[in-house]
Amino acid sequence: MTDASAALSEETGSTRFRKDGRWAALLSRAGLSIAILAVIAYGSAVSPVFFTTGNLVNVMTSMAIIGIVVVGMTFVLVVGGLADLSVPATIACGAILSLALQPMIGPVPAFVAAIGLAGLCGLVSGVLVGYVGINPIIATLGIGTIVLGIVQASVGGVIVYGTNPETAMLVKSRLFGIPTIVLIFLAVALAGNFLLARSWWGRWTFATGGNPKAAEAAAVPVRAVKAGAFVITGLCSGLSGALLGLTLQSARPLVGTGYEFSAITAVVVGGVSIMGGAGSVPRAVAGLVFVQLLTNVMVLQGVRTPVQGLVLGLLIAGAVALDVALRRRGGA
C-alpha cells in the first residue's frame, strides 16, 4: 500500500469514527428523552395518582433535595474524581447544624454556618485527593466516617428538632405555584451549568478529567481543580442537608444515608462519564428526572425496596458499560 493510500484509509477511518461518535451522542440524548416520556406514559396509564398535583409536588421536592447534590457530584465525576462518598455525612452536617445552631446564633447565620462547615469537609477531602494523591473513594469515605462520628457525638446520637417554625414555612412556601425549594434547586443547577460549561474553571475541569498530564503541561492547576470539585460537592450537600432539615424541622445523624447512591445513579444515567472528561449539568438533571419518575412509579405500584434497588443498580451498570463501549469505539 502506498503512503497516499494509507493516509486516505486513515483519514476515512477517522471520519467514520467521528461520525459514529456524533451518532452515538445523538442516540444517547434521544434515548434519555424517550425513556423519560415512556416512564411518564406508563405511570399515567397504571396509576391514577401519578399525575395528581400532590404526587407531582412530592416528586419535585424530593428531586430538588437530591438534585442539588447531583449538581455537585457532576463536577466530581467530570474531573475524574470517581465519586464523593462523604455526601451522607455532609448532608447530616448541614441538616443538624442548621437546626442545632438556631437558638444560639439565629436561623440565617445557622443556615450559612451549616453550609460553610459542610464545604470545609469537602475542602479536606479535596486536599487529600488533589494534593496528597489519596484515592477519592478512600479519602471521601474516611472523611465521611470521621465527620459523621463528630456529628453523632455533638448531638449524642439523638434527633435534633427545629425551634423556628417560620423557617419551615419559608422553605415550604410557593412562588407562582412552584415550591421554593424547587426554585432553589433550579438556581443551583443554572449556576452549576454556567460554571461547568461557560467558565474557565469549567474548561479546566474538563481538561483535568480528560487528560491530567496534558492539562498540567498546559499550565492548568490540576491539583486545585480536583480539590475544588470536592469543595463544590461539599457546599451543595450542605445546602441540600440544611434545606432538608428546615423542611422536616428535625434531623438525625443518619439523615443523609443513601443520598450519595441516588446522586451517583442520576449522574451516571444522565451520561456523565465516570472516567472523567465528559458530561454536563443538564444531562445529569435529565438523568435525575428519569430516575426519580421511575422510582415514583415503582413506589405507586407497590414494588418492594430491594427490587427498586436492583433496578437502579442495573441502570448504573448499564450506563457505565455504555460509557466504556462508546469510549473504546471512539478510541478514547
Secondary structure, 3 states (H helix, E strand, C coil): CCHHHHHHHHHHHHHHHHHHHHHHHHHHHHHHHHHHHHHHHHHHHHCCCCCCHHHHHHHHHHHHHHHHHHHHHHHHHHCCCCCCCCHHHHHHHHHHHHHHCHHHHCHHHHHHHHHHHHHHHHHHHHHHHHHHCCCHHHHHHHHHHHHHHHHHHHHCCCCEECCCHHHHHHHHCEECCEEHHHHHHHHHHHHHHHHHHHCHHHHHHHHHHHCHHHHHHCCCCHHHHHHHHHHHHHHHHHHHHHHHHHHHCEECCCCCCCHHHHHHHHHHHCCCCCCCCCCCHHHHHHHHHHHHHHHHHHHHCCCCHHHHHHHHHHHHHHHHHHHHHHHHHCCC
